């Protein structure tokens, strides 16, 4: 799935690949607004099961000192999105290599049963 309007039409974009059973997914998000604006984008994902609890892990990269993880239901990730804020974009070690663009990989793993309706 394509995320956002794409980096040619907005400040952010990316892609998400979701397994057929929706138990795992990996996304790449790209932000062209790094360092220019304090208003960061809310990243909305697609294709995740609305009723499934996921463990969300930001892939460790050479310019991230810590592994960041949290849990969220698919409906929140798909509909409301995530404001990664300084958790992702606050670590600036690698920005000298990419100017005002930054990217992160995000891994989603099903950890909980579906919500009760």
Secondary structure, DSSP 8 states (H G I E B T S, - for coil): -EETT-TTTSSEEEEEEE-TTSSEEEEEEEES-TTT-S----B---S--TT-EEEEEE---TT-SS-EEEEEEHHIIIII-B--HHHHHT--TTHHHHTT-EEEEEEEEEEE-----
